[in-house]
Amino acid sequence: MRGLKVLPSGRPGMGRLFVNLPDGRAVAWYDRRTNRISLLDETHREAVLAALRPYLSGEPAVGPPPVPTPAERLRLALPPDRDLAPNRPGEPLLGELAYGSPGTRTRHRLRREIEAREAVGAELEALEAMDWRVLHAVPLPGGGVIDHLLIGPAGVFCVATVAGRRQRVRAGDLLVTVGRADPRPDVRHIRRAAAHAARALRAPATPVVAVVDAATVEVAPTLRDVRVLQPALTPYFTTATPALKPPDADALFSLARDTSTWLP
């Protein structure tokens, strides 16, 4: 059938590809992670396979959509205004940059902070191919934000991002200092955020500070409960001791993506 359109959904390279009729109705979708084509209308099988052929990896499974799991049913029932999954890295800063009236210096700082969050976010999203799930800009009571929340085989991780600005970064028990700037309370904040996440999700949460583009990073020897990482982040998470089974991680992710989990 001519006129079928292939449209992406979700994060680039990781989301589904939907195959739509000219009137916009979906007739199938291709899930890259599972290499499966779910057909909504068997009569369009050959046309769907032809439209998706440039995007396929190997020989895909083809059939009707699988029965949704309890976690997927919960996700489908979540109202869009409560779903955190579409949040981009640095979402609040993007809004401040686009709709606020920052001066030149503030605008430059915001762009630098956004770039750091995007860099960390891209590394964490790459883990989705290994059964990890990530949320960005998770809101906390009082106006705080968890830059990135990572859930996967090794557990739950709350990640704060620090833009190193090619300077020396020093991480102490409570504060982080970048170059000669005033100390920032990143360590204290992410420790509190992880404690809040542990209560909200009823699961242990590890606080992490991810430093981007620093000349050097110095960590106080007394700082033991907060992990200070630099890109690449992947080895730390992929080599950590397994703590969650896939169904448990799915359930935690479904709970975490609901705004009402975090805000009263």
Secondary structure as a PSIPRED ss2 file (coil, helix, strand):
# PSIPRED VFORMAT (PSIPRED V4.0)

   1 M C   1.000  0.000  0.000
   2 R C   1.000  0.000  0.000
   3 G C   1.000  0.000  0.000
   4 L C   1.000  0.000  0.000
   5 K E   0.000  0.000  1.000
   6 V E   0.000  0.000  1.000
   7 L E   0.000  0.000  1.000
   8 P E   0.000  0.000  1.000
   9 S C   1.000  0.000  0.000
  10 G C   1.000  0.000  0.000
  11 R C   1.000  0.000  0.000
  12 P C   1.000  0.000  0.000
  13 G C   1.000  0.000  0.000
  14 M C   1.000  0.000  0.000
  15 G C   1.000  0.000  0.000
  16 R E   0.000  0.000  1.000
  17 L E   0.000  0.000  1.000
  18 F E   0.000  0.000  1.000
  19 V E   0.000  0.000  1.000
  20 N E   0.000  0.000  1.000
  21 L C   1.000  0.000  0.000
  22 P C   1.000  0.000  0.000
  23 D C   1.000  0.000  0.000
  24 G C   1.000  0.000  0.000
  25 R C   1.000  0.000  0.000
  26 A E   0.000  0.000  1.000
  27 V E   0.000  0.000  1.000
  28 A E   0.000  0.000  1.000
  29 W E   0.000  0.000  1.000
  30 Y E   0.000  0.000  1.000
  31 D E   0.000  0.000  1.000
  32 R C   1.000  0.000  0.000
  33 R C   1.000  0.000  0.000
  34 T C   1.000  0.000  0.000
  35 N C   1.000  0.000  0.000
  36 R E   0.000  0.000  1.000
  37 I E   0.000  0.000  1.000
  38 S E   0.000  0.000  1.000
  39 L E   0.000  0.000  1.000
  40 L C   1.000  0.000  0.000
  41 D C   1.000  0.000  0.000
  42 E H   0.000  1.000  0.000
  43 T H   0.000  1.000  0.000
  44 H H   0.000  1.000  0.000
  45 R H   0.000  1.000  0.000
  46 E H   0.000  1.000  0.000
  47 A H   0.000  1.000  0.000
  48 V H   0.000  1.000  0.000
  49 L H   0.000  1.000  0.000
  50 A H   0.000  1.000  0.000
  51 A H   0.000  1.000  0.000
  52 L H   0.000  1.000  0.000
  53 R H   0.000  1.000  0.000
  54 P H   0.000  1.000  0.000
  55 Y H   0.000  1.000  0.000
  56 L C   1.000  0.000  0.000
  57 S C   1.000  0.000  0.000
  58 G C   1.000  0.000  0.000
  59 E C   1.000  0.000  0.000
  60 P C   1.000  0.000  0.000
  61 A E   0.000  0.000  1.000
  62 V E   0.000  0.000  1.000
  63 G E   0.000  0.000  1.000
  64 P C   1.000  0.000  0.000
  65 P C   1.000  0.000  0.000
  66 P C   1.000  0.000  0.000
  67 V C   1.000  0.000  0.000
  68 P C   1.000  0.000  0.000
  69 T C   1.000  0.000  0.000
  70 P H   0.000  1.000  0.000
  71 A H   0.000  1.000  0.000
  72 E H   0.000  1.000  0.000
  73 R H   0.000  1.000  0.000
  74 L H   0.000  1.000  0.000
  75 R H   0.000  1.000  0.000
  76 L H   0.000  1.000  0.000
  77 A C   1.000  0.000  0.000
  78 L C   1.000  0.000  0.000
  79 P C   1.000  0.000  0.000
  80 P H   0.000  1.000  0.000
  81 D H   0.000  1.000  0.000
  82 R H   0.000  1.000  0.000
  83 D E   0.000  0.000  1.000
  84 L C   1.000  0.000  0.000
  85 A C   1.000  0.000  0.000
  86 P C   1.000  0.000  0.000
  87 N C   1.000  0.000  0.000
  88 R C   1.000  0.000  0.000
  89 P C   1.000  0.000  0.000
  90 G C   1.000  0.000  0.000
  91 E H   0.000  1.000  0.000
  92 P H   0.000  1.000  0.000
  93 L H   0.000  1.000  0.000
  94 L H   0.000  1.000  0.000
  95 G H   0.000  1.000  0.000
  96 E H   0.000  1.000  0.000
  97 L H   0.000  1.000  0.000
  98 A H   0.000  1.000  0.000
  99 Y H   0.000  1.000  0.000
 100 G C   1.000  0.000  0.000
 101 S C   1.000  0.000  0.000
 102 P C   1.000  0.000  0.000
 103 G C   1.000  0.000  0.000
 104 T H   0.000  1.000  0.000
 105 R H   0.000  1.000  0.000
 106 T H   0.000  1.000  0.000
 107 R H   0.000  1.000  0.000
 108 H H   0.000  1.000  0.000
 109 R H   0.000  1.000  0.000
 110 L H   0.000  1.000  0.000
 111 R H   0.000  1.000  0.000
 112 R H   0.000  1.000  0.000
 113 E H   0.000  1.000  0.000
 114 I H   0.000  1.000  0.000
 115 E H   0.000  1.000  0.000
 116 A H   0.000  1.000  0.000
 117 R H   0.000  1.000  0.000
 118 E H   0.000  1.000  0.000
 119 A H   0.000  1.000  0.000
 120 V H   0.000  1.000  0.000
 121 G H   0.000  1.000  0.000
 122 A H   0.000  1.000  0.000
 123 E H   0.000  1.000  0.000
 124 L H   0.000  1.000  0.000
 125 E H   0.000  1.000  0.000
 126 A H   0.000  1.000  0.000
 127 L H   0.000  1.000  0.000
 128 E H   0.000  1.000  0.000
 129 A H   0.000  1.000  0.000
 130 M H   0.000  1.000  0.000
 131 D C   1.000  0.000  0.000
 132 W C   1.000  0.000  0.000
 133 R E   0.000  0.000  1.000
 134 V E   0.000  0.000  1.000
 135 L E   0.000  0.000  1.000
 136 H E   0.000  0.000  1.000
 137 A E   0.000  0.000  1.000
 138 V E   0.000  0.000  1.000
 139 P E   0.000  0.000  1.000
 140 L C   1.000  0.000  0.000
 141 P H   0.000  1.000  0.000
 142 G H   0.000  1.000  0.000
 143 G H   0.000  1.000  0.000
 144 G C   1.000  0.000  0.000
 145 V E   0.000  0.000  1.000
 146 I E   0.000  0.000  1.000
 147 D E   0.000  0.000  1.000
 148 H E   0.000  0.000  1.000
 149 L E   0.000  0.000  1.000
 150 L E   0.000  0.000  1.000
 151 I E   0.000  0.000  1.000
 152 G E   0.000  0.000  1.000
 153 P C   1.000  0.000  0.000
 154 A C   1.000  0.000  0.000
 155 G E   0.000  0.000  1.000
 156 V E   0.000  0.000  1.000
 157 F E   0.000  0.000  1.000
 158 C E   0.000  0.000  1.000
 159 V E   0.000  0.000  1.000
 160 A E   0.000  0.000  1.000
 161 T E   0.000  0.000  1.000
 162 V E   0.000  0.000  1.000
 163 A E   0.000  0.000  1.000
 164 G C   1.000  0.000  0.000
 165 R C   1.000  0.000  0.000
 166 R C   1.000  0.000  0.000
 167 Q C   1.000  0.000  0.000
 168 R E   0.000  0.000  1.000
 169 V E   0.000  0.000  1.000
 170 R E   0.000  0.000  1.000
 171 A E   0.000  0.000  1.000
 172 G C   1.000  0.000  0.000
 173 D C   1.000  0.000  0.000
 174 L C   1.000  0.000  0.000
 175 L C   1.000  0.000  0.000
 176 V E   0.000  0.000  1.000
 177 T E   0.000  0.000  1.000
 178 V E   0.000  0.000  1.000
 179 G C   1.000  0.000  0.000
 180 R C   1.000  0.000  0.000
 181 A C   1.000  0.000  0.000
 182 D C   1.000  0.000  0.000
 183 P C   1.000  0.000  0.000
 184 R E   0.000  0.000  1.000
 185 P C   1.000  0.000  0.000
 186 D H   0.000  1.000  0.000
 187 V H   0.000  1.000  0.000
 188 R H   0.000  1.000  0.000
 189 H H   0.000  1.000  0.000
 190 I H   0.000  1.000  0.000
 191 R H   0.000  1.000  0.000
 192 R H   0.000  1.000  0.000
 193 A H   0.000  1.000  0.000
 194 A H   0.000  1.000  0.000
 195 A H   0.000  1.000  0.000
 196 H H   0.000  1.000  0.000
 197 A H   0.000  1.000  0.000
 198 A H   0.000  1.000  0.000
 199 R H   0.000  1.000  0.000
 200 A H   0.000  1.000  0.000
 201 L H   0.000  1.000  0.000
 202 R C   1.000  0.000  0.000
 203 A C   1.000  0.000  0.000
 204 P C   1.000  0.000  0.000
 205 A E   0.000  0.000  1.000
 206 T E   0.000  0.000  1.000
 207 P E   0.000  0.000  1.000
 208 V E   0.000  0.000  1.000
 209 V E   0.000  0.000  1.000
 210 A E   0.000  0.000  1.000
 211 V E   0.000  0.000  1.000
 212 V E   0.000  0.000  1.000
 213 D C   1.000  0.000  0.000
 214 A C   1.000  0.000  0.000
 215 A C   1.000  0.000  0.000
 216 T E   0.000  0.000  1.000
 217 V E   0.000  0.000  1.000
 218 E E   0.000  0.000  1.000
 219 V E   0.000  0.000  1.000
 220 A C   1.000  0.000  0.000
 221 P C   1.000  0.000  0.000
 222 T C   1.000  0.000  0.000
 223 L C   1.000  0.000  0.000
 224 R C   1.000  0.000  0.000
 225 D C   1.000  0.000  0.000
 226 V C   1.000  0.000  0.000
 227 R E   0.000  0.000  1.000
 228 V E   0.000  0.000  1.000
 229 L E   0.000  0.000  1.000
 230 Q C   1.000  0.000  0.000
 231 P C   1.000  0.000  0.000
 232 A C   1.000  0.000  0.000
 233 L C   1.000  0.000  0.000
 234 T H   0.000  1.000  0.000
 235 P H   0.000  1.000  0.000
 236 Y H   0.000  1.000  0.000
 237 F H   0.000  1.000  0.000
 238 T H   0.000  1.000  0.000
 239 T C   1.000  0.000  0.000
 240 A C   1.000  0.000  0.000
 241 T C   1.000  0.000  0.000
 242 P C   1.000  0.000  0.000
 243 A C   1.000  0.000  0.000
 244 L C   1.000  0.000  0.000
 245 K C   1.000  0.000  0.000
 246 P H   0.000  1.000  0.000
 247 P H   0.000  1.000  0.000
 248 D H   0.000  1.000  0.000
 249 A H   0.000  1.000  0.000
 250 D H   0.000  1.000  0.000
 251 A H   0.000  1.000  0.000
 252 L H   0.000  1.000  0.000
 253 F H   0.000  1.000  0.000
 254 S H   0.000  1.000  0.000
 255 L H   0.000  1.000  0.000
 256 A H   0.000  1.000  0.000
 257 R C   1.000  0.000  0.000
 258 D E   0.000  0.000  1.000
 259 T H   0.000  1.000  0.000
 260 S H   0.000  1.000  0.000
 261 T H   0.000  1.000  0.000
 262 W H   0.000  1.000  0.000
 263 L C   1.000  0.000  0.000
 264 P C   1.000  0.000  0.000
